[in-house]
Amino acid sequence: MNPHAHSHDRPPEPAPPPEMPLDAGAQALAEALRSSFVIVKVVMVLLVLLFLASGFFTVGPQERAIILRFGKARGEGEKALLGPGLHWSFPYPIDESIKVSISGLQQVSSTVGWYAVTPEQLLAGIEPPAGATLNPIVDGYVLTADTNIIHSRATLTYRIKDPIQYVFGFVAASNAVQSALDNGLLYAAARFSVDDILTRDIASFQEMARRRTTQLLELQELGVVVEQCVVQSVPPRQLKDAFANVLKAEVMRSKLLNEARTYENQVTNKAGANAESLVNLAQSDRARLVSDTSAQAERFQEILAQYRRHPALFEEQRLTETLGRVLTNVQDKIFLAEGAAGKPKELRLLLNREVPKPKPEEAKP
């Protein structure tokens, strides 16, 4: 086969189109497009870098952090917790970092038992006006053990002990804590009388609400520790005057009882002091009488021996002493003792006493 014959049979190839010369405008547009693409690439790189840099976050010394990737925690147990320092994760919506305070205190308030008040009024300390009657739809209340109605509000302070359980164990752990607080408040109110809650035993009522709330939190294993529970209770605003009068009567009753007890103590103490004084005086008289009696008994024993030695002489001595005491104001005392055989002795006296002269009468004024 002749190769040259083949080449003659193929149709001739078309000639390439002649290059059209570019004008200055087209060249400028092409250069602008190339520059724009470069700028877009630089901006996109910067945006990517900025996006990645936004994933840095800091965990405080009293905090722990948990990274959620598409809603699931990275790691399990303690490995899922990030300690203090600088950390990085993919920005949202790929990753999400949740910080939990392990030493900072959290606080919730009960949602039952208190009348309606806005957050602004609560912060400003403004009490909304009370209606003519208590409306259960608007005004919350608690029922006491003696079937009375009062307003009561509890504020619970707690800290997180187990961050993993607190974050992943419940959809909203703070709401669970609030529900437990509401239950504890209602439980405690149903076991105390209105007077105990408002005036007489506020501390015990508050302690029971705290203890009940703590029990519920431990049963639910929320991973929190209760630090403090403060309960504020007031009578219904529609009956404020009536409760005030009852309180005044209670104060007056306590005052009178205290005065009566004070008087009782004074009388009792005085009677006790008098009784002690009388007992001491009686004991002193007893001791003195016993001492005198003992001394007289000893004296009697001494003179008894003398009497037994000389009975007649002893009798004369005692008779003389007795007459001396009896006839104290007599100028002359003469005693004639009986002689032998019962005959009186002879007594001879020389009477030369002068008659006393009468005293001159004093001149009358």
Number of C-alpha atoms within 10 A of each C-alpha: 5 6 7 8 9 9 10 9 8 8 7 8 6 6 6 6 6 6 6 6 6 8 8 8 9 10 11 11 11 11 11 12 12 12 12 12 11 12 12 12 12 12 12 12 12 12 12 12 11 11 13 14 14 14 16 13 14 15 18 15 12 12 19 21 22 22 21 20 17 12 11 12 18 15 12 9 10 10 9 16 21 18 16 14 12 11 14 15 18 18 16 14 10 11 19 18 21 13 17 21 18 17 14 11 14 16 16 17 18 21 17 21 22 21 24 15 14 12 9 9 11 11 8 9 9 11 12 12 9 14 10 8 11 17 12 9 8 11 18 19 23 22 21 21 14 13 12 16 19 23 19 26 22 25 18 22 16 18 18 21 16 16 23 22 16 19 19 13 14 15 10 11 17 16 12 16 25 20 20 21 29 21 17 23 26 19 18 24 26 16 16 21 18 23 17 16 25 19 12 12 14 16 13 14 20 22 16 19 25 25 15 18 26 21 13 18 20 12 9 14 14 24 18 21 16 20 14 13 22 15 20 14 20 16 20 22 18 14 12 12 12 13 17 12 11 13 15 12 12 14 12 12 12 12 12 12 12 12 12 12 12 12 12 12 12 12 12 12 12 12 12 12 12 12 12 12 12 12 12 12 12 12 12 12 12 12 12 12 12 12 12 12 12 12 12 12 11 12 11 12 11 11 12 13 11 13 13 10 11 10 13 11 12 16 12 12 11 12 13 13 11 11 12 13 10 10 11 10 9 8 6 8 10 7 10 9 12 11 10 8 6 8 9 11 10 9 8 5 6 5 6 6 6 6 6 6 6 6 6 6 6 6 5 4 3
